[in-house]
Amino acid sequence: MIKFKSIISAMVAAALLAGTPTLSWGTEQGQQRKAARDVKQDSRQGARDTKQACRSANDKSNAACRQDKRQTKQTGRQTGRDIKY
């Protein structure tokens, strides 16, 4: 009976230890997603500022300003992907 209890307790301990890296990976992945989301949100605001500065400078067409905004947003998206993956 004592041997059976020790086997059971060893199995429980092994199961708990095996699940620990999975929990830490989930936390790390969540932090990466949050960091990527923050970068993308910041890049959106940066894109708005880029377009507004372009329009106020009045040296490019609206289409060219729009392309600058798109490029700024795309750079932010790529940075977010680099963080996540």
C-alpha positions, 0 to 999 in steps of 0.5 A: 500500500505504501509503494502504491501511494509513492507511485501515485504521488510521483505521477502527480508530481510529474504531471504538475512539473510537465504542465509548468512550461506550458503555463509559462509559454502561454504567459509569454505568448500573451505578453508578446501579443500585447506588445505587438498590439501596442506597437500597431496602435502606436503606428496607427497614430503615427500614420495619422500624424504623418498624413496630417503633416503631409497635408499641412505641408501641402507639397504632395498630392492627397494620393501621395499623402495617403500612400505615406500613411499606408506605408507607415501603417504597414511598417507598424504591422510588420514590426508587430508580426516580428514581435509575435512570431 
